[in-house]
């Protein structure tokens, strides 16, 4: 892939939507290309999240347990939480068609972002928007646990803000 193709592919990651051309060019130097073959596992549910992926060519199926979560194709990112969370993936990603992925590792991203925090501010804004959407769409699942409380205090109905 050319640098321009990598930049255009990275631009598809919503967490990087506020990144400018200079940032995207620098990040393009950090990504790795991952050839994929039909049936190949990209990651499993218990694998630690260490990279975000964007499909350049091909198709990837995402699932959790026996539940199909969907498929992603060219220009679509998956595993985006890997940039901010190093917990287990919680889903499987398997190649449905031969193709090519672009992977941006979390450690590479943090090392780069440490040199210019403006990219982190953009990521925080996108995460805040995701959280607001979650609260609006599924208020019963969006809870704030113990915000502003002392350790060991039990939350009461009055101590939990109404979103």
NUVEX-308921 format. One record per residue: residue number from 0; residue in three letters; x, y, z of N, C-alpha, C, O in turn. Coordinates in steps of 0.001 Angstrom, whole numbers. Layout:
% NUVEX-308921
+-----+------+---------+---------+---------+---------+---------+---------+---------+---------+---------+---------+---------+---------+
: seq : type :      nu :      nv :      nw :     cau :     cav :     caw :      cu :      cv :      cw :      ou :      ov :      ow :
+-----+------+---------+---------+---------+---------+---------+---------+---------+---------+---------+---------+---------+---------+
: NUM :  ALA :       X :       Y :       Z :       X :       Y :       Z :       X :       Y :       Z :       X :       Y :       Z :
...
+-----+------+---------+---------+---------+---------+---------+---------+---------+---------+---------+---------+---------+---------+
% end
This chain:
% NUVEX-308921
+-----+------+---------+---------+---------+---------+---------+---------+---------+---------+---------+---------+---------+---------+
: seq : type :      nu :      nv :      nw :     cau :     cav :     caw :      cu :      cv :      cw :      ou :      ov :      ow :
+-----+------+---------+---------+---------+---------+---------+---------+---------+---------+---------+---------+---------+---------+
:   0 :  UNK :     843 :   -1184 :       0 :       0 :       0 :       0 :     888 :    1248 :       0 :    1974 :    1263 :     581 :
:   1 :  UNK :     407 :    2257 :    -649 :    1124 :    3525 :    -644 :     794 :    4283 :     642 :    -167 :    3946 :    1334 :
:   2 :  UNK :    1574 :    5284 :     953 :    1305 :    6121 :    2122 :     -56 :    6788 :    1999 :    -791 :    6885 :    2982 :
:   3 :  UNK :    -395 :    7244 :     813 :   -1702 :    7891 :     599 :   -2826 :    6904 :     885 :   -3806 :    7272 :    1532 :
:   4 :  UNK :   -2713 :    5667 :     426 :   -3741 :    4654 :     697 :   -3862 :    4397 :    2198 :   -4966 :    4237 :    2717 :
:   5 :  UNK :   -2729 :    4358 :    2890 :   -2762 :    4151 :    4345 :   -3450 :    5322 :    5040 :   -4254 :    5118 :    5950 :
:   6 :  UNK :   -3141 :    6539 :    4620 :   -3774 :    7724 :    5203 :   -5283 :    7680 :    4979 :   -6054 :    7921 :    5909 :
:   7 :  UNK :   -5706 :    7380 :    3770 :   -7140 :    7317 :    3469 :   -7819 :    6211 :    4272 :   -8972 :    6357 :    4679 :
:   8 :  UNK :   -7121 :    5123 :    4499 :   -7670 :    4028 :    5292 :   -7786 :    4439 :    6753 :   -8810 :    4174 :    7383 :
:   9 :  UNK :   -6758 :    5080 :    7308 :   -6796 :    5536 :    8699 :   -7895 :    6558 :    8929 :   -8479 :    6620 :   10011 :
:  10 :  UNK :   -8171 :    7344 :    7928 :   -9208 :    8382 :    8021 :  -10587 :    7767 :    8301 :  -11496 :    8470 :    8743 :
:  11 :  UNK :  -10746 :    6478 :    8050 :  -12029 :    5797 :    8269 :  -12278 :    5485 :    9740 :  -13403 :    5147 :   10109 :
:  12 :  UNK :  -11258 :    5589 :   10588 :  -11396 :    5270 :   12015 :  -12042 :    6457 :   12717 :  -11479 :    7551 :   12743 :
:  13 :  UNK :  -13217 :    6242 :   13282 :  -13927 :    7363 :   13897 :  -13125 :    8011 :   15018 :  -13223 :    9224 :   15210 :
:  14 :  UNK :  -12339 :    7244 :   15762 :  -11547 :    7822 :   16844 :  -10497 :    8809 :   16328 :   -9994 :    9641 :   17084 :
:  15 :  UNK :  -10171 :    8713 :   15043 :   -9166 :    9602 :   14462 :   -9784 :   10676 :   13568 :   -9075 :   11328 :   12801 :
:  16 :  UNK :  -11101 :   10864 :   13662 :  -11773 :   11787 :   12743 :  -11280 :   13226 :   12850 :  -11383 :   13977 :   11880 :
:  17 :  UNK :  -10748 :   13629 :   13999 :  -10262 :   14998 :   14134 :   -8770 :   15123 :   13822 :   -8220 :   16224 :   13850 :
:  18 :  UNK :   -8119 :   14001 :   13526 :   -6684 :   14036 :   13212 :   -6468 :   14750 :   11884 :   -7163 :   14485 :   10903 :
:  19 :  UNK :   -5516 :   15642 :   11865 :   -5200 :   16378 :   10651 :   -4268 :   15590 :    9747 :   -3793 :   14517 :   10119 :
:  20 :  UNK :   -4009 :   16121 :    8561 :   -3148 :   15427 :    7600 :   -1758 :   15096 :    8151 :   -1214 :   14027 :    7871 :
:  21 :  UNK :   -1192 :   16008 :    8931 :     142 :   15763 :    9501 :     122 :   14547 :   10432 :    1027 :   13712 :   10399 :
:  22 :  UNK :    -927 :   14459 :   11268 :   -1062 :   13327 :   12175 :   -1261 :   12025 :   11400 :    -626 :   11011 :   11691 :
:  23 :  UNK :   -2143 :   12071 :   10419 :   -2439 :   10868 :    9639 :   -1209 :   10379 :    8878 :    -979 :    9174 :    8773 :
:  24 :  UNK :    -427 :   11305 :    8351 :     810 :   10909 :    7650 :    1772 :   10215 :    8604 :    2375 :    9200 :    8255 :
:  25 :  UNK :    1915 :   10759 :    9804 :    2809 :   10145 :   10791 :    2291 :    8779 :   11233 :    3069 :    7837 :   11383 :
:  26 :  UNK :     977 :    8671 :   11443 :     393 :    7387 :   11844 :     506 :    6343 :   10735 :     652 :    5152 :   11008 :
:  27 :  UNK :     437 :    6799 :    9480 :     560 :    5877 :    8343 :    1905 :    5161 :    8360 :    2021 :    4036 :    7875 :
:  28 :  UNK :    2908 :    5808 :    8912 :    4229 :    5186 :    9010 :    4269 :    4111 :   10095 :    5160 :    3261 :   10094 :
:  29 :  UNK :    3309 :    4146 :   11020 :    3293 :    3207 :   12151 :    2432 :    1972 :   11901 :    2588 :     964 :   12589 :
:  30 :  UNK :    1527 :    2038 :   10926 :     616 :     908 :   10711 :    1342 :    -252 :   10037 :    2370 :     -85 :    9380 :
:  31 :  UNK :     770 :   -1414 :   10228 :    1289 :   -2580 :    9520 :     180 :   -3160 :    8661 :    -997 :   -3122 :    9022 :
:  32 :  UNK :     574 :   -3690 :    7535 :    -378 :   -4345 :    6644 :    -497 :   -5804 :    7075 :     504 :   -6452 :    7381 :
:  33 :  UNK :   -1721 :   -6312 :    7097 :   -1971 :   -7691 :    7501 :   -2746 :   -8381 :    6382 :   -3920 :   -8092 :    6155 :
:  34 :  UNK :   -2073 :   -9292 :    5690 :   -2757 :  -10103 :    4672 :   -3663 :  -11078 :    5402 :   -3273 :  -11632 :    6429 :
:  35 :  UNK :   -4861 :  -11295 :    4889 :   -5777 :  -12240 :    5526 :   -6344 :  -13210 :    4496 :   -6579 :  -12863 :    3339 :
:  36 :  UNK :   -6553 :  -14426 :    4959 :   -7101 :  -15476 :    4101 :   -8427 :  -15951 :    4687 :   -8601 :  -16004 :    5905 :
:  37 :  UNK :   -9344 :  -16288 :    3810 :  -10667 :  -16754 :    4232 :  -10545 :  -17837 :    5321 :   -9786 :  -18796 :    5179 :
:  38 :  UNK :  -11312 :  -17657 :    6409 :  -11317 :  -18609 :    7511 :  -10280 :  -18312 :    8586 :  -10315 :  -18915 :    9658 :
:  39 :  UNK :   -9368 :  -17403 :    8319 :   -8308 :  -17068 :    9273 :   -8881 :  -16276 :   10445 :   -9713 :  -15388 :   10254 :
:  40 :  UNK :   -8436 :  -16599 :   11651 :   -8826 :  -15849 :   12835 :   -7906 :  -14637 :   12968 :   -6684 :  -14762 :   12902 :
:  41 :  UNK :   -8498 :  -13488 :   13151 :   -7721 :  -12268 :   13359 :   -7474 :  -12095 :   14850 :   -6357 :  -11790 :   15268 :
:  42 :  UNK :   -8518 :  -12290 :   15653 :   -8365 :  -12348 :   17098 :   -9557 :  -13075 :   17694 :  -10615 :  -13181 :   17073 :
:  43 :  UNK :   -9366 :  -13578 :   18921 :  -10411 :  -14292 :   19635 :  -10981 :  -13446 :   20760 :  -10472 :  -12367 :   21061 :
:  44 :  UNK :  -12037 :  -13945 :   21373 :  -12738 :  -13207 :   22420 :  -11863 :  -12916 :   23627 :  -12016 :  -11868 :   24253 :
:  45 :  UNK :  -10955 :  -13810 :   23968 :  -10134 :  -13615 :   25159 :   -8763 :  -13005 :   24855 :   -7963 :  -12792 :   25766 :
:  46 :  UNK :   -8496 :  -12727 :   23593 :   -7234 :  -12061 :   23243 :   -7265 :  -10631 :   23783 :   -8312 :   -9982 :   23792 :
:  47 :  UNK :   -6105 :  -10150 :   24230 :   -6028 :   -8771 :   24696 :   -6099 :   -7821 :   23507 :   -5504 :   -8071 :   22458 :
:  48 :  UNK :   -6825 :   -6745 :   23685 :   -6963 :   -5735 :   22632 :   -5651 :   -4966 :   22528 :   -5256 :   -4268 :   23461 :
:  49 :  UNK :   -4987 :   -5098 :   21400 :   -3690 :   -4441 :   21245 :   -3580 :   -3631 :   19960 :   -2588 :   -2930 :   19757 :
:  50 :  UNK :   -4585 :   -3714 :   19087 :   -4545 :   -2980 :   17820 :   -5954 :   -2761 :   17302 :   -6870 :   -3537 :   17572 :
:  51 :  UNK :   -6097 :   -1691 :   16558 :   -7336 :   -1399 :   15848 :   -7089 :   -1772 :   14385 :   -5974 :   -1626 :   13886 :
:  52 :  UNK :   -8121 :   -2248 :   13706 :   -7987 :   -2695 :   12320 :   -8946 :   -1930 :   11413 :  -10030 :   -1520 :   11826 :
:  53 :  UNK :   -8515 :   -1751 :   10168 :   -9381 :   -1217 :    9125 :   -9251 :   -2153 :    7935 :   -8147 :   -2520 :    7534 :
:  54 :  UNK :  -10396 :   -2533 :    7375 :  -10385 :   -3408 :    6200 :  -10045 :   -2552 :    4975 :  -10735 :   -1579 :    4670 :
:  55 :  UNK :   -8993 :   -2926 :    4298 :   -8643 :   -2248 :    3050 :   -9274 :   -2996 :    1876 :   -9796 :   -2397 :     935 :
:  56 :  UNK :   -9208 :   -4328 :    1964 :   -9776 :   -5194 :     926 :  -10251 :   -6471 :    1617 :   -9542 :   -7008 :    2468 :
:  57 :  UNK :  -11434 :   -6964 :    1266 :  -11954 :   -8193 :    1857 :  -13112 :   -7936 :    2792 :  -13729 :   -6872 :    2754 :
:  58 :  UNK :  -13411 :   -8922 :    3641 :  -14547 :   -8836 :    4560 :  -14213 :   -9623 :    5823 :  -13570 :  -10670 :    5762 :
:  59 :  UNK :  -14662 :   -9101 :    6978 :  -14400 :   -9724 :    8278 :  -15718 :   -9907 :    9016 :  -16533 :   -8987 :    9071 :
:  60 :  UNK :  -15930 :  -11095 :    9584 :  -17111 :  -11374 :   10407 :  -16751 :  -11190 :   11864 :  -15690 :  -11623 :   12313 :
:  61 :  UNK :  -17650 :  -10539 :   12609 :  -17478 :  -10330 :   14038 :  -18561 :  -11110 :   14770 :  -19727 :  -11081 :   14376 :
:  62 :  UNK :  -18176 :  -11810 :   15837 :  -19144 :  -12585 :   16603 :  -18708 :  -12650 :   18062 :  -17553 :  -12393 :   18404 :
:  63 :  UNK :  -19672 :  -13001 :   18907 :  -19425 :  -13175 :   20332 :  -20229 :  -14379 :   20779 :  -21455 :  -14395 :   20664 :
:  64 :  UNK :  -19535 :  -15391 :   21293 :  -20236 :  -16626 :   21631 :  -20872 :  -17188 :   20373 :  -20189 :  -17410 :   19373 :
:  65 :  UNK :  -22178 :  -17418 :   20419 :  -22886 :  -17920 :   19237 :  -23621 :  -16799 :   18496 :  -24356 :  -17054 :   17541 :
:  66 :  UNK :  -23415 :  -15566 :   18941 :  -24111 :  -14420 :   18356 :  -23266 :  -13757 :   17273 :  -22121 :  -13372 :   17512 :
:  67 :  UNK :  -23845 :  -13629 :   16084 :  -23187 :  -12895 :   14998 :  -23405 :  -11412 :   15245 :  -24544 :  -10971 :   15396 :
:  68 :  UNK :  -22334 :  -10643 :   15288 :  -22431 :   -9208 :   15534 :  -22472 :   -8403 :   14248 :  -22894 :   -7246 :   14251 :
:  69 :  UNK :  -22037 :   -9003 :   13150 :  -22052 :   -8299 :   11878 :  -20790 :   -8559 :   11091 :  -19958 :   -9387 :   11462 :
:  70 :  UNK :  -20669 :   -7836 :   10000 :  -19503 :   -7965 :    9127 :  -19021 :   -6572 :    8762 :  -19803 :   -5625 :    8688 :
:  71 :  UNK :  -17729 :   -6467 :    8538 :  -17149 :   -5204 :    8108 :  -16408 :   -5428 :    6804 :  -15821 :   -6486 :    6575 :
:  72 :  UNK :  -16447 :   -4409 :    5950 :  -15803 :   -4500 :    4652 :  -14884 :   -3321 :    4415 :  -14549 :   -2593 :    5349 :
:  73 :  UNK :  -14478 :   -3129 :    3181 :  -13522 :   -2073 :    2846 :  -13910 :    -696 :    3402 :  -15040 :    -232 :    3244 :
:  74 :  UNK :  -12935 :     -67 :    4054 :  -13137 :    1253 :    4631 :  -13742 :    1243 :    6018 :  -13946 :    2306 :    6605 :
:  75 :  UNK :  -14035 :      66 :    6560 :  -14656 :      -7 :    7881 :  -13638 :    -482 :    8915 :  -12830 :   -1376 :    8662 :
:  76 :  UNK :  -13706 :     153 :   10097 :  -12795 :    -179 :   11198 :  -13484 :   -1136 :   12167 :  -14710 :   -1154 :   12280 :
:  77 :  UNK :  -12678 :   -1925 :   12859 :  -13193 :   -2774 :   13928 :  -12109 :   -2913 :   14988 :  -10924 :   -2709 :   14724 :
:  78 :  UNK :  -12543 :   -3264 :   16193 :  -11603 :   -3350 :   17305 :  -11145 :   -1982 :   17775 :  -10036 :   -1842 :   18291 :
:  79 :  UNK :  -12000 :    -958 :   17600 :  -11583 :     415 :   17874 :  -11285 :     669 :   19345 :  -10481 :    1546 :   19661 :
:  80 :  UNK :  -11908 :     -71 :   20246 :  -11644 :     150 :   21663 :  -10205 :    -185 :   22038 :   -9741 :     209 :   23108 :
:  81 :  UNK :   -9499 :    -899 :   21181 :   -8111 :   -1259 :   21473 :   -7225 :     -40 :   21665 :   -6210 :    -123 :   22356 :
:  82 :  UNK :   -7588 :    1094 :   21067 :   -6769 :    2291 :   21246 :   -6867 :    2840 :   22659 :   -5973 :    3563 :   23099 :
:  83 :  UNK :   -7928 :    2513 :   23377 :   -8109 :    3085 :   24707 :   -8258 :    2050 :   25820 :   -8254 :    2416 :   26995 :
:  84 :  UNK :   -8389 :     785 :   25484 :   -8640 :    -240 :   26495 :   -7859 :   -1497 :   26150 :   -7950 :   -2006 :   25033 :
:  85 :  UNK :   -7086 :   -2000 :   27119 :   -6288 :   -3197 :   26848 :   -6894 :   -4456 :   27465 :   -6178 :   -5418 :   27746 :
:  86 :  UNK :   -8206 :   -4452 :   27676 :   -8868 :   -5638 :   28214 :   -9053 :   -6677 :   27112 :   -8602 :   -6487 :   25983 :
:  87 :  UNK :   -9719 :   -7774 :   27453 :   -9983 :   -8804 :   26448 :  -10911 :   -8242 :   25373 :  -11713 :   -7345 :   25633 :
:  88 :  UNK :  -10789 :   -8780 :   24174 :  -11584 :   -8287 :   23039 :  -13090 :   -8431 :   23260 :  -13849 :   -7507 :   22967 :
:  89 :  UNK :  -13520 :   -9572 :   23770 :  -14944 :   -9774 :   23983 :  -15699 :  -10168 :   22728 :  -16916 :  -10354 :   22767 :
:  90 :  UNK :  -15000 :  -10293 :   21632 :  -15604 :  -10728 :   20362 :  -14526 :  -11416 :   19534 :  -13330 :  -11268 :   19785 :
:  91 :  UNK :  -14979 :  -12160 :   18555 :  -14060 :  -12804 :   17613 :  -14123 :  -12068 :   16287 :  -15172 :  -11563 :   15888 :
:  92 :  UNK :  -12992 :  -12015 :   15618 :  -12934 :  -11453 :   14271 :  -12307 :  -12501 :   13376 :  -11178 :  -12935 :   13607 :
:  93 :  UNK :  -13052 :  -12912 :   12341 :  -12580 :  -13932 :   11413 :  -12742 :  -13457 :    9984 :  -13730 :  -12816 :    9628 :
:  94 :  UNK :  -11758 :  -13783 :    9180 :  -11754 :  -13368 :    7784 :  -12816 :  -14143 :    7000 :  -12831 :  -15374 :    7014 :
:  95 :  UNK :  -13698 :  -13416 :    6322 :  -14738 :  -14031 :    5503 :  -14328 :  -14098 :    4044 :  -14829 :  -14935 :    3294 :
:  96 :  UNK :  -13417 :  -13218 :    3635 :  -12886 :  -13177 :    2260 :  -11410 :  -12830 :    2334 :  -10979 :  -12100 :    3226 :
:  97 :  UNK :  -10645 :  -13352 :    1403 :   -9242 :  -12956 :    1324 :   -9165 :  -11449 :    1219 :  -10028 :  -10817 :     610 :
:  98 :  UNK :   -8125 :  -10868 :    1816 :   -8014 :   -9419 :    1738 :   -6808 :   -8870 :    2458 :   -5821 :   -9566 :    2698 :
:  99 :  UNK :   -6916 :   -7605 :    2794 :   -5820 :   -6878 :    3419 :   -6379 :   -5945 :    4487 :   -7340 :   -5212 :    4254 :
: 100 :  UNK :   -5759 :   -5988 :    5657 :   -6122 :   -5111 :    6762 :   -4984 :   -4143 :    7030 :   -3828 :   -4412 :    6701 :
: 101 :  UNK :   -5324 :   -3026 :    7623 :   -4328 :   -2101 :    8152 :   -4509 :   -2151 :    9663 :   -5624 :   -1985 :   10157 :
: 102 :  UNK :   -3424 :   -2379 :   10405 :   -3483 :   -2468 :   11864 :   -2650 :   -1360 :   12489 :   -1502 :   -1136 :   12105 :
: 103 :  UNK :   -3241 :    -674 :   13453 :   -2536 :     349 :   14217 :   -2478 :    -126 :   15661 :   -3504 :    -227 :   16332 :
: 104 :  UNK :   -1273 :    -416 :   16133 :   -1084 :    -907 :   17495 :   -1283 :     190 :   18530 :    -934 :    1349 :   18307 :
: 105 :  UNK :   -1855 :    -201 :   19673 :   -2114 :     749 :   20745 :    -814 :    1377 :   21264 :    -749 :    2591 :   21456 :
: 106 :  UNK :     207 :     568 :   21489 :    1460 :    1105 :   22014 :    2084 :    2100 :   21041 :    2588 :    3141 :   21463 :
: 107 :  UNK :    2056 :    1795 :   19747 :    2570 :    2737 :   18744 :    1760 :    4031 :   18764 :    2312 :    5128 :   18671 :
: 108 :  UNK :     435 :    3882 :   18886 :    -432 :    5057 :   18927 :    -108 :    5926 :   20138 :      25 :    7143 :   20010 :
: 109 :  UNK :      19 :    5307 :   21319 :     319 :    6072 :   22534 :    1676 :    6767 :   22443 :    1821 :    7918 :   22856 :
: 110 :  UNK :    2651 :    6072 :   21911 :    3976 :    6672 :   21766 :    3897 :    7915 :   20870 :    4481 :    8954 :   21176 :
: 111 :  UNK :    3170 :    7785 :   19770 :    2988 :    8923 :   18866 :    2188 :   10031 :   19537 :    2582 :   11196 :   19492 :
: 112 :  UNK :    1055 :    9673 :   20165 :     172 :   10663 :   20777 :     866 :   11394 :   21920 :     509 :   12529 :   22234 :
: 113 :  UNK :    1850 :   10760 :   22543 :    2594 :   11413 :   23614 :    3398 :   12609 :   23124 :    3761 :   13478 :   23916 :
: 114 :  UNK :    3675 :   12661 :   21840 :    4438 :   13775 :   21286 :    3536 :   14951 :   20905 :    4017 :   16068 :   20718 :
: 115 :  UNK :    2240 :   14701 :   20792 :    1301 :   15761 :   20416 :     -80 :   15403 :   20965 :    -838 :   14684 :   20314 :
: 116 :  UNK :    -410 :   15898 :   22150 :   -1669 :   15507 :   22799 :   -2936 :   15956 :   22086 :   -4024 :   15536 :   22480 :
: 117 :  UNK :   -2846 :   16786 :   21058 :   -4074 :   17214 :   20378 :   -4821 :   16028 :   19789 :   -6049 :   16051 :   19705 :
: 118 :  UNK :   -4097 :   14994 :   19381 :   -4774 :   13810 :   18840 :   -5561 :   13097 :   19946 :   -6631 :   12544 :   19687 :
: 119 :  UNK :   -5035 :   13107 :   21179 :   -5747 :   12494 :   22305 :   -7016 :   13273 :   22637 :   -8030 :   12678 :   23000 :
: 120 :  UNK :   -6967 :   14593 :   22515 :   -8164 :   15397 :   22763 :   -9268 :   15011 :   21790 :  -10437 :   14938 :   22172 :
: 121 :  UNK :   -8907 :   14764 :   20541 :   -9887 :   14336 :   19546 :  -10483 :   12985 :   19894 :  -11689 :   12787 :   19752 :
: 122 :  UNK :   -9655 :   12053 :   20347 :  -10131 :   10727 :   20744 :  -11102 :   10861 :   21914 :  -12144 :   10205 :   21936 :
: 123 :  UNK :  -10763 :   11705 :   22881 :  -11644 :   11906 :   24039 :  -13000 :   12464 :   23596 :  -14037 :   12049 :   24114 :
: 124 :  UNK :  -13000 :   13390 :   22654 :  -14269 :   13961 :   22158 :  -15132 :   12876 :   21502 :  -16346 :   12841 :   21705 :
: 125 :  UNK :  -14513 :   12003 :   20727 :  -15274 :   10934 :   20067 :  -15824 :    9963 :   21114 :  -16971 :    9529 :   21010 :
: 126 :  UNK :  -15021 :    9621 :   22114 :  -15495 :    8721 :   23163 :  -16637 :    9345 :   23956 :  -17580 :    8651 :   24334 :
: 127 :  UNK :  -16561 :   10647 :   24209 :  -17652 :   11337 :   24911 :  -18935 :   11276 :   24086 :  -20020 :   11069 :   24628 :
: 128 :  UNK :  -18803 :   11456 :   22780 :  -19978 :   11383 :   21903 :  -20565 :    9963 :   21918 :  -21785 :    9795 :   21941 :
: 129 :  UNK :  -19695 :    8944 :   21907 :  -20186 :    7562 :   21986 :  -20955 :    7342 :   23285 :  -22011 :    6709 :   23285 :
: 130 :  UNK :  -20426 :    7863 :   24392 :  -21080 :    7699 :   25683 :  -22433 :    8401 :   25712 :  -23409 :    7853 :   26223 :
: 131 :  UNK :  -22491 :    9603 :   25170 :  -23767 :   10336 :   25110 :  -24793 :    9567 :   24285 :  -25970 :    9516 :   24644 :
: 132 :  UNK :  -24353 :    8975 :   23190 :  -25252 :    8184 :   22354 :  -25770 :    6978 :   23129 :  -26956 :    6654 :   23063 :
: 133 :  UNK :  -24877 :    6314 :   23866 :  -25283 :    5169 :   24678 :  -26325 :    5576 :   25707 :  -27327 :    4883 :   25886 :
: 134 :  UNK :  -26099 :    6684 :   26376 :  -27036 :    7160 :   27389 :  -28386 :    7481 :   26757 :  -29430 :    7166 :   27328 :
: 135 :  UNK :  -28369 :    8110 :   25577 :  -29621 :    8475 :   24916 :  -30378 :    7256 :   24396 :  -31604 :    7193 :   24491 :
: 136 :  UNK :  -29643 :    6287 :   23848 :  -30295 :    5135 :   23227 :  -30650 :    4035 :   24227 :  -31648 :    3336 :   24054 :
: 137 :  UNK :  -29835 :    3882 :   25268 :  -30073 :    2802 :   26235 :  -29842 :    3295 :   27660 :  -28889 :    2875 :   28315 :
: 138 :  UNK :  -30697 :    4172 :   28136 :  -30478 :    4743 :   29470 :  -30474 :    3694 :   30576 :  -29820 :    3880 :   31602 :
: 139 :  UNK :  -31195 :    2598 :   30378 :  -31229 :    1558 :   31408 :  -29881 :     856 :   31556 :  -29603 :     268 :   32601 :
: 140 :  UNK :  -29042 :     911 :   30520 :  -27722 :     286 :   30579 :  -26622 :    1277 :   30919 :  -25511 :     870 :   31258 :
: 141 :  UNK :  -26905 :    2547 :   30836 :  -25894 :    3577 :   31075 :  -26000 :    4056 :   32512 :  -26840 :    4894 :   32839 :
: 142 :  UNK :  -25134 :    3511 :   33374 :  -25162 :    3921 :   34765 :  -23817 :    4510 :   35147 :  -22773 :    4160 :   34596 :
: 143 :  UNK :  -23880 :    5394 :   36089 :  -22652 :    5964 :   36631 :  -22492 :    5336 :   38003 :  -23344 :    5515 :   38874 :
: 144 :  UNK :  -21412 :    4606 :   38198 :  -21219 :    3910 :   39462 :  -20304 :    4700 :   40379 :  -19103 :    4808 :   40127 :
: 145 :  UNK :  -20867 :    5247 :   41436 :  -20090 :    5868 :   42488 :  -19306 :    7104 :   42083 :  -18297 :    7415 :   42716 :
: 146 :  UNK :  -19726 :    7804 :   41070 :  -18996 :    8999 :   40647 :  -18996 :   10015 :   41783 :  -20048 :   10380 :   42308 :
: 147 :  UNK :  -17799 :   10466 :   42153 :  -17660 :   11479 :   43194 :  -17851 :   10956 :   44599 :  -17948 :   11751 :   45535 :
: 148 :  UNK :  -17908 :    9644 :   44784 :  -18125 :    9083 :   46107 :  -16800 :    8635 :   46706 :  -15849 :    8346 :   45980 :
: 149 :  UNK :  -16741 :    8579 :   48012 :  -15561 :    8080 :   48712 :  -15508 :    6562 :   48569 :  -16550 :    5912 :   48475 :
: 150 :  UNK :  -14315 :    5997 :   48551 :  -14149 :    4551 :   48443 :  -14878 :    3873 :   49600 :  -14765 :    4293 :   50751 :
: 151 :  UNK :  -15616 :    2833 :   49281 :  -16331 :    2071 :   50296 :  -17745 :    2560 :   50545 :  -18537 :    1840 :   51154 :
: 152 :  UNK :  -18088 :    3755 :   50096 :  -19445 :    4276 :   50255 :  -20389 :    3545 :   49322 :  -20036 :    3262 :   48176 :
: 153 :  UNK :  -21559 :    3242 :   49790 :  -22577 :    2617 :   48952 :  -23384 :    3712 :   48260 :  -23753 :    4698 :   48898 :
: 154 :  UNK :  -23661 :    3557 :   46974 :  -24471 :    4574 :   46302 :  -25910 :    4549 :   46787 :  -26467 :    3490 :   47078 :
: 155 :  UNK :  -26495 :    5723 :   46867 :  -27911 :    5833 :   47185 :  -28594 :    6442 :   45994 :  -27932 :    6938 :   45082 :
: 156 :  UNK :  -29920 :    6414 :   45984 :  -30659 :    6967 :   44872 :  -30356 :    8452 :   44688 :  -30329 :    8951 :   43563 :
: 157 :  UNK :  -30128 :    9157 :   45807 :  -29841 :   10600 :   45739 :  -28416 :   10884 :   45262 :  -28148 :   11968 :   44743 :
: 158 :  UNK :  -27498 :    9927 :   45429 :  -26094 :   10178 :   45079 :  -25782 :    9875 :   43614 :  -24691 :   10190 :   43139 :
: 159 :  UNK :  -26717 :    9275 :   42903 :  -26469 :    8947 :   41501 :  -27160 :    9990 :   40642 :  -28383 :   10124 :   40681 :
: 160 :  UNK :  -26358 :   10747 :   39847 :  -26964 :   11783 :   38994 :  -27908 :   11199 :   37981 :  -27730 :   10065 :   37534 :
: 161 :  UNK :  -28901 :   11955 :   37619 :  -29847 :   11559 :   36585 :  -29299 :   12008 :   35241 :  -29153 :   13210 :   35020 :
: 162 :  UNK :  -28981 :   11059 :   34308 :  -28359 :   11454 :   33029 :  -29244 :   12330 :   32175 :  -28845 :   12731 :   31082 :
+-----+------+---------+---------+---------+---------+---------+---------+---------+---------+---------+---------+---------+---------+
% end
